[in-house]
Amino acid sequence: MIRRRRPLLRAAAVGGGAYLAGKHVANRQAEAQAAEDDQNARLDSLEQQQYGSYPPQQGYPPQQGYGYQEQAPPPEPAAGPSMMDQLTQLADLHKQGILSDDEFAAAKAKLLG
């Protein structure tokens, strides 16, 4: 019976060693992949910061013809008076007596949100 157990013990030892070696290799590969992913994420964030600081580059102008229709750029919104200018204008109207106290308070509340 002793002879029979030794081959089983030997097989168990070899199998257990192979299992541990495979597990070690898998852990190393997972660590390497995690390090590579981390490095790629850091590079991506640095590229985003770098590209965010430079103005976008202009390419060649588009070719005319062949069914291409040039689109006009969207109009820029008109710059209205600043909040401070509007408040001073309301205060001037209130001082002149054009706006009552209640009207001034309502207009100021509407302007400030």
C-alpha atoms as an extended CHARMM CRD file, in Angstrom:
* protein
*
       113  EXT
         1         1  MET       CA              0.0000000000        0.0000000000        0.0000000000  PROA      1               0.0000000000
         2         2  ILE       CA              2.9170000000        2.3110000000        0.5810000000  PROA      2               0.0000000000
         3         3  ARG       CA              4.0140000000        1.9340000000       -3.0150000000  PROA      3               0.0000000000
         4         4  ARG       CA              0.6260000000        2.9500000000       -4.2200000000  PROA      4               0.0000000000
         5         5  ARG       CA              0.5130000000        6.1780000000       -2.2040000000  PROA      5               0.0000000000
         6         6  ARG       CA              3.8810000000        7.4760000000       -3.3490000000  PROA      6               0.0000000000
         7         7  PRO       CA              2.9110000000        7.9780000000       -7.0060000000  PROA      7               0.0000000000
         8         8  LEU       CA             -0.2510000000        9.7400000000       -5.8460000000  PROA      8               0.0000000000
         9         9  LEU       CA              1.7460000000       11.9000000000       -3.4620000000  PROA      9               0.0000000000
        10        10  ARG       CA              4.2480000000       12.6850000000       -6.1960000000  PROA      10              0.0000000000
        11        11  ALA       CA              1.4380000000       13.6200000000       -8.6070000000  PROA      11              0.0000000000
        12        12  ALA       CA             -0.1900000000       15.8100000000       -5.9880000000  PROA      12              0.0000000000
        13        13  ALA       CA              3.0870000000       17.6000000000       -5.2880000000  PROA      13              0.0000000000
        14        14  VAL       CA              3.7780000000       18.1770000000       -8.9970000000  PROA      14              0.0000000000
        15        15  GLY       CA              0.2080000000       19.3250000000       -9.6110000000  PROA      15              0.0000000000
        16        16  GLY       CA              0.2580000000       21.6590000000       -6.6180000000  PROA      16              0.0000000000
        17        17  GLY       CA              3.5830000000       23.1410000000       -7.7200000000  PROA      17              0.0000000000
        18        18  ALA       CA              2.2460000000       23.6810000000      -11.2300000000  PROA      18              0.0000000000
        19        19  TYR       CA             -0.8690000000       25.3050000000       -9.8150000000  PROA      19              0.0000000000
        20        20  LEU       CA              1.1700000000       27.7270000000       -7.6920000000  PROA      20              0.0000000000
        21        21  ALA       CA              3.4870000000       28.5410000000      -10.6130000000  PROA      21              0.0000000000
        22        22  GLY       CA              0.5030000000       29.2210000000      -12.8770000000  PROA      22              0.0000000000
        23        23  LYS       CA             -1.1200000000       31.3740000000      -10.2390000000  PROA      23              0.0000000000
        24        24  HSD       CA              2.1250000000       33.3330000000       -9.7740000000  PROA      24              0.0000000000
        25        25  VAL       CA              2.4080000000       33.9470000000      -13.5450000000  PROA      25              0.0000000000
        26        26  ALA       CA             -1.2400000000       35.0390000000      -13.7300000000  PROA      26              0.0000000000
        27        27  ASN       CA             -0.7430000000       37.4710000000      -10.8300000000  PROA      27              0.0000000000
        28        28  ARG       CA              2.3560000000       38.9180000000      -12.5010000000  PROA      28              0.0000000000
        29        29  GLN       CA              0.4830000000       39.3840000000      -15.7760000000  PROA      29              0.0000000000
        30        30  ALA       CA             -2.4150000000       41.0680000000      -13.9770000000  PROA      30              0.0000000000
        31        31  GLU       CA             -0.0050000000       43.4280000000      -12.1760000000  PROA      31              0.0000000000
        32        32  ALA       CA              1.7490000000       44.2500000000      -15.4560000000  PROA      32              0.0000000000
        33        33  GLN       CA             -1.5990000000       44.9320000000      -17.1550000000  PROA      33              0.0000000000
        34        34  ALA       CA             -2.7260000000       47.1510000000      -14.2730000000  PROA      34              0.0000000000
        35        35  ALA       CA              0.5460000000       49.1010000000      -14.4060000000  PROA      35              0.0000000000
        36        36  GLU       CA              0.1750000000       49.5400000000      -18.1660000000  PROA      36              0.0000000000
        37        37  ASP       CA             -3.4430000000       50.7010000000      -17.7990000000  PROA      37              0.0000000000
        38        38  ASP       CA             -2.3970000000       53.1680000000      -15.1020000000  PROA      38              0.0000000000
        39        39  GLN       CA              0.4010000000       54.5090000000      -17.2800000000  PROA      39              0.0000000000
        40        40  ASN       CA             -1.9790000000       54.8760000000      -20.2590000000  PROA      40              0.0000000000
        41        41  ALA       CA             -4.4760000000       56.7490000000      -18.0900000000  PROA      41              0.0000000000
        42        42  ARG       CA             -1.7620000000       59.1330000000      -16.8820000000  PROA      42              0.0000000000
        43        43  LEU       CA             -0.5670000000       59.7110000000      -20.4560000000  PROA      43              0.0000000000
        44        44  ASP       CA             -4.1300000000       60.3810000000      -21.6090000000  PROA      44              0.0000000000
        45        45  SER       CA             -4.6650000000       62.9340000000      -18.8500000000  PROA      45              0.0000000000
        46        46  LEU       CA             -1.3730000000       64.6550000000      -19.6790000000  PROA      46              0.0000000000
        47        47  GLU       CA             -2.3210000000       64.7710000000      -23.3560000000  PROA      47              0.0000000000
        48        48  GLN       CA             -5.6900000000       66.2800000000      -22.4730000000  PROA      48              0.0000000000
        49        49  GLN       CA             -3.9900000000       68.9530000000      -20.3750000000  PROA      49              0.0000000000
        50        50  GLN       CA             -1.4500000000       69.6380000000      -23.0940000000  PROA      50              0.0000000000
        51        51  TYR       CA             -3.9810000000       69.8570000000      -25.9080000000  PROA      51              0.0000000000
        52        52  GLY       CA             -6.2460000000       71.9960000000      -23.7390000000  PROA      52              0.0000000000
        53        53  SER       CA             -3.5320000000       74.6660000000      -23.4140000000  PROA      53              0.0000000000
        54        54  TYR       CA             -2.8810000000       75.0220000000      -27.1530000000  PROA      54              0.0000000000
        55        55  PRO       CA             -5.3590000000       76.6080000000      -29.5620000000  PROA      55              0.0000000000
        56        56  PRO       CA             -6.8840000000       74.1860000000      -32.0510000000  PROA      56              0.0000000000
        57        57  GLN       CA             -4.9030000000       73.9540000000      -35.2470000000  PROA      57              0.0000000000
        58        58  GLN       CA             -6.4840000000       75.0990000000      -38.4440000000  PROA      58              0.0000000000
        59        59  GLY       CA             -6.3080000000       72.6500000000      -41.3390000000  PROA      59              0.0000000000
        60        60  TYR       CA             -6.4230000000       73.3800000000      -45.0140000000  PROA      60              0.0000000000
        61        61  PRO       CA             -9.5310000000       75.2370000000      -46.1810000000  PROA      61              0.0000000000
        62        62  PRO       CA            -12.2190000000       72.9290000000      -47.5310000000  PROA      62              0.0000000000
        63        63  GLN       CA            -12.3570000000       72.3920000000      -51.2750000000  PROA      63              0.0000000000
        64        64  GLN       CA            -15.1760000000       73.9920000000      -53.2210000000  PROA      64              0.0000000000
        65        65  GLY       CA            -17.2060000000       72.0070000000      -55.7000000000  PROA      65              0.0000000000
        66        66  TYR       CA            -18.1770000000       68.3480000000      -55.8930000000  PROA      66              0.0000000000
        67        67  GLY       CA            -21.3950000000       68.9850000000      -54.0500000000  PROA      67              0.0000000000
        68        68  TYR       CA            -19.7480000000       70.6960000000      -51.0810000000  PROA      68              0.0000000000
        69        69  GLN       CA            -21.8140000000       73.4690000000      -49.5680000000  PROA      69              0.0000000000
        70        70  GLU       CA            -19.9630000000       75.8770000000      -47.3530000000  PROA      70              0.0000000000
        71        71  GLN       CA            -21.7650000000       76.6360000000      -44.1340000000  PROA      71              0.0000000000
        72        72  ALA       CA            -21.5640000000       80.0490000000      -42.5720000000  PROA      72              0.0000000000
        73        73  PRO       CA            -20.1860000000       80.0760000000      -39.0350000000  PROA      73              0.0000000000
        74        74  PRO       CA            -22.8620000000       80.5290000000      -36.3800000000  PROA      74              0.0000000000
        75        75  PRO       CA            -23.2650000000       84.1340000000      -35.2680000000  PROA      75              0.0000000000
        76        76  GLU       CA            -21.7090000000       84.9890000000      -31.9400000000  PROA      76              0.0000000000
        77        77  PRO       CA            -24.1640000000       86.0650000000      -29.2700000000  PROA      77              0.0000000000
        78        78  ALA       CA            -24.2920000000       89.7940000000      -28.7650000000  PROA      78              0.0000000000
        79        79  ALA       CA            -22.6320000000       90.8890000000      -25.5750000000  PROA      79              0.0000000000
        80        80  GLY       CA            -25.2970000000       92.5250000000      -23.4420000000  PROA      80              0.0000000000
        81        81  PRO       CA            -24.6820000000       94.9540000000      -20.6590000000  PROA      81              0.0000000000
        82        82  SER       CA            -23.0490000000       93.4840000000      -17.6040000000  PROA      82              0.0000000000
        83        83  MET       CA            -24.9630000000       92.8730000000      -14.3890000000  PROA      83              0.0000000000
        84        84  MET       CA            -23.2080000000       95.8120000000      -12.7370000000  PROA      84              0.0000000000
        85        85  ASP       CA            -24.2740000000       98.1440000000      -15.5700000000  PROA      85              0.0000000000
        86        86  GLN       CA            -27.8670000000       96.9630000000      -15.2800000000  PROA      86              0.0000000000
        87        87  LEU       CA            -27.8580000000       97.4880000000      -11.5060000000  PROA      87              0.0000000000
        88        88  THR       CA            -26.5040000000      101.0290000000      -11.8710000000  PROA      88              0.0000000000
        89        89  GLN       CA            -29.1280000000      101.7680000000      -14.5220000000  PROA      89              0.0000000000
        90        90  LEU       CA            -31.8790000000      100.5250000000      -12.1740000000  PROA      90              0.0000000000
        91        91  ALA       CA            -30.4370000000      102.6210000000       -9.3440000000  PROA      91              0.0000000000
        92        92  ASP       CA            -30.4130000000      105.7140000000      -11.5800000000  PROA      92              0.0000000000
        93        93  LEU       CA            -34.0430000000      105.1250000000      -12.5660000000  PROA      93              0.0000000000
        94        94  HSD       CA            -34.9440000000      104.7210000000       -8.8890000000  PROA      94              0.0000000000
        95        95  LYS       CA            -33.1350000000      107.9550000000       -7.9570000000  PROA      95              0.0000000000
        96        96  GLN       CA            -34.9210000000      109.8550000000      -10.7260000000  PROA      96              0.0000000000
        97        97  GLY       CA            -38.2310000000      108.6430000000       -9.3830000000  PROA      97              0.0000000000
        98        98  ILE       CA            -39.1640000000      106.6470000000      -12.4620000000  PROA      98              0.0000000000
        99        99  LEU       CA            -39.1900000000      103.4000000000      -10.4620000000  PROA      99              0.0000000000
       100       100  SER       CA            -40.9180000000      103.0810000000       -7.1160000000  PROA      100             0.0000000000
       101       101  ASP       CA            -39.3160000000      101.2450000000       -4.2080000000  PROA      101             0.0000000000
       102       102  ASP       CA            -41.3450000000       98.1000000000       -4.9050000000  PROA      102             0.0000000000
       103       103  GLU       CA            -40.5990000000       98.1760000000       -8.6390000000  PROA      103             0.0000000000
       104       104  PHE       CA            -36.8870000000       98.6920000000       -7.9470000000  PROA      104             0.0000000000
       105       105  ALA       CA            -36.8070000000       95.7910000000       -5.4890000000  PROA      105             0.0000000000
       106       106  ALA       CA            -38.6470000000       93.5040000000       -7.9340000000  PROA      106             0.0000000000
       107       107  ALA       CA            -36.3950000000       94.4270000000      -10.8500000000  PROA      107             0.0000000000
       108       108  LYS       CA            -33.2720000000       93.9390000000       -8.7470000000  PROA      108             0.0000000000
       109       109  ALA       CA            -34.4960000000       90.5450000000       -7.5150000000  PROA      109             0.0000000000
       110       110  LYS       CA            -35.2560000000       89.4900000000      -11.0930000000  PROA      110             0.0000000000
       111       111  LEU       CA            -31.8130000000       90.6000000000      -12.2460000000  PROA      111             0.0000000000
       112       112  LEU       CA            -29.9700000000       88.8630000000       -9.4260000000  PROA      112             0.0000000000
       113       113  GLY       CA            -31.9400000000       85.6800000000       -9.9430000000  PROA      113             0.0000000000
